[in-house]
Amino acid sequence: MLPIDPSADPGRRAWIPCPRCEDHAECATCAAGRNCPDHWRYLLSNQGPVVHLQCPSCTHMWSWDSGFGAHHRTAG
């Protein structure tokens, strides 16, 4: 198990499901699409629309493309 990243700040959170532990799966708050006080992820950094996350439950680290930003716009 990895340690929590030293740059992790509980004040910078994201509510993205963890692909490893899926600890949110049985949570009514998460299922309702609300910001759960228990199942948040550390938002470590971002590069444009790609966010870098770490799960405080299982310490898994991953990147996720939010789909938000200029590179997703189509010319027209």
C-alpha positions as CSV (number, residue, x, y, z in Angstrom):
1,M,0.0,0.0,0.0
2,L,1.3,3.4,-1.0
3,P,1.6,6.2,1.6
4,I,-0.6,9.3,1.2
5,D,1.2,11.7,-1.2
6,P,3.0,14.4,0.8
7,S,1.3,17.1,-1.4
8,A,-2.2,15.8,-0.5
9,D,-4.3,18.4,1.2
10,P,-7.7,17.5,2.7
11,G,-8.9,21.0,1.6
12,R,-8.5,20.0,-2.1
13,R,-11.0,17.2,-2.6
14,A,-12.8,15.6,-5.5
15,W,-15.8,13.2,-5.5
16,I,-14.7,10.8,-8.2
17,P,-15.3,7.0,-7.6
18,C,-12.1,5.1,-6.8
19,P,-11.5,2.5,-9.5
20,R,-9.7,0.2,-7.1
21,C,-11.6,0.0,-3.8
22,E,-15.0,1.3,-4.9
23,D,-15.7,2.2,-1.2
24,H,-18.6,4.4,-2.4
25,A,-20.6,1.5,-3.8
26,E,-22.9,1.0,-0.8
27,C,-23.3,4.7,0.1
28,A,-26.7,6.3,-0.3
29,T,-25.1,9.8,-0.3
30,C,-22.8,8.9,-3.1
31,A,-25.6,7.1,-5.0
32,A,-27.6,10.3,-4.8
33,G,-24.8,12.3,-6.4
34,R,-24.1,14.4,-3.3
35,N,-20.7,15.3,-1.9
36,C,-20.2,12.6,0.7
37,P,-18.2,13.5,3.8
38,D,-16.7,10.0,3.8
39,H,-15.9,9.1,0.2
40,W,-13.9,11.9,-1.2
41,R,-10.4,11.7,-3.0
42,Y,-7.4,13.9,-2.6
43,L,-7.1,16.2,-5.6
44,L,-3.3,16.2,-6.0
45,S,-3.0,18.3,-9.1
46,N,-4.3,18.8,-12.6
47,Q,-3.0,19.3,-16.1
48,G,-5.8,21.0,-18.0
49,P,-8.9,18.8,-17.7
50,V,-6.9,15.8,-16.4
51,V,-6.9,15.6,-12.6
52,H,-4.5,13.5,-10.5
53,L,-6.2,11.8,-7.5
54,Q,-5.4,9.6,-4.5
55,C,-7.9,7.6,-2.5
56,P,-7.5,8.1,1.2
57,S,-9.1,4.7,1.9
58,C,-6.8,2.4,-0.3
59,T,-4.1,5.0,-1.3
60,H,-4.6,4.2,-5.0
61,M,-3.4,7.0,-7.3
62,W,-4.8,7.6,-10.8
63,S,-5.5,10.2,-13.4
64,W,-9.0,11.1,-14.7
65,D,-10.0,13.2,-17.7
66,S,-12.8,15.4,-16.5
67,G,-13.8,16.3,-20.1
68,F,-13.8,19.9,-19.2
69,G,-11.6,22.4,-21.0
70,A,-10.4,23.8,-24.3
71,H,-9.0,20.6,-25.8
72,H,-12.5,19.1,-25.9
73,R,-14.0,21.9,-27.9
74,T,-14.7,21.2,-31.6
75,A,-14.0,23.7,-34.3
76,G,-16.9,25.3,-35.8
